[in-house]
Amino acid sequence: MARVFVYGTLKKGQPNYKHMINTAKGLAKFQGRGRTVEKYPLVIAGKYNIPYMLNIPGTGHHVAGEIYSVDEQMLQFLDEFEGCPDMYQRTLMRIEVVEWEEKGGAGEGVLECFVYSTRTYPPEWVGLPYHDSYDSSGKHGLSYVRRESR
């Protein structure tokens, strides 16, 4: 099992969460909530209003999200879903645990988790507003366009 930190449309209550609970795609077990130890810019960009974490450590906010344990099948699905390695790159990042689902265990302190962020983006994205958490129907007014509607 690998640990994955999701901060965008794959979180509970977001448009693509259905994939995290679809066991045909593999297993993903919710572990808890966390946030990046380092600051990163989280922007909503492109014509489909997709959340992107730009891989620029030290800029932006401590980004909030959810921590999952996933099996190899789910990790492969997520790589494909996230367009890895072209659109997003899967890298290890340090995630501070904010709330842990199970008592005891690794729910304290800092964990290394895979995160889908991007090093390849249009330069103007650096000038977009930075968010500390993502909600597809948030105050930003930039509703995510689901894949089936594109």
N, C-alpha and C positions, 0 to 999 in steps of 0.2 A: 504494500500500500504506500502511496505517496501523498503528501499533504499539498493541497492547492488552496490558494487564497483568491476568492472571487470578489470583485468590487463593483460590478456593473449589472448587466442584464441577466446574469446567471444566479443572482441572489434570490432568496425567498421573496415572493411577492412581485418579482420583476418578470418581464416578458419571456425570457428564455429559461426560467427556473425549471420548467417542465422537463428539460433535458437532464437536469441533475437528479431527478427522481425516476427517470425512465430506465429501468433495470435492463432493458434490451440493449442499451448503450454501455452498460457496465454499472459498477457500484460506486456510489458516492454517499458517504456518511457525514452528516453535519457534525462538526466538532465544537464550534463556538464562533464567537465574533472576535475580530482583532482589528489592528490598524498598522500601517507600515511604520517601522521604527524611524526610517528616514523620510523626509518630505519628498513628494513627487507631485508634478502637475497632473491633475485629472481633468481632462477637457471633454466636452461634448462637441463632436465635429463631423463634417461631411454631410452630404444631402440626406442621410438616413439617421442623423443625430445619434451616432454611436459613441459610447463612452470609451475614451482611450487614456491609459496611464502612460505618459511620456517618460521614457527612461532617462530622466535628468535628475539624479539624486541631489537633494539639498535645495530644490526649488519647489514651491507649491505648499502642499499640506500633508499632514499625516493622514493617509487615505484609509477610510473605514471599509470593512468588508466582512466576509464570512470565510471560515476555515473548514475545509472538507478533507476527509481521507478518501482517496479514490483508488480503484484497482487499475491495472495496466490497460484494460479494455476502455475504461472511462477516460483515462489519460490520453489514449490514442484518439478517442472521439473528440475530446476537448482540443487537442492539437489541430485536428481537421476543422472543427467548428470555428476555431479562432484564426484559421488561415495561417497557422504556424508552419514555417518560419517567415513567411512573406509579410502578412499584415501585422501580426503580433509575434513576439519572440518569447519563449517560455524560459524564464530565468529564476534562480533562487533568490529570494529576498527575505530579510529578517522582518518577522511580523510579531508585534506585541499582542499578547493575549489580553482581551478586555473582559471576556465572559466565556467560561468553559462549560460545555454541556454536562459532562460527567464529573462527579466528585473524585478528587485524587487524580493521579496520572500527570500528563504533560500540560496541564492547564495553567501553569504558572509561568510568568516571565515571557521569554522570547523564543519563537520557533522559526526554523527555516522552512519556507513554503515555496512551491512553484507559483509564479505569478505571470500572467500574460500582459506584457507591456510592449511598447514599441519604441524602437530607435529610428524607424523610418517613417517620416511624416512630413507634410508640407511645412516650411519654416513659419508660416503665419499662424500655425496652431499654437506656438509658444505664446502668442499674444491674446489667445482666447481666455475667458474667465476660468480660474482654477476652482475646483470643488473639493471638499473634504469627504463627501460621500455622494453616492449616485442614487437617484430615484427617477425612473422614466417619466413620471408625471409630477416632477418637482417644480418649484417656483421658477426655475430657469425657462419654462415654457417650450422646451425643445423635446417634444415627444418622440420617442424611439419609433422608427419605422420597421415593423416586423418583416422578416425575410419574405414571407408569403405575400406581402403587400408591395414588394419592390418591383 
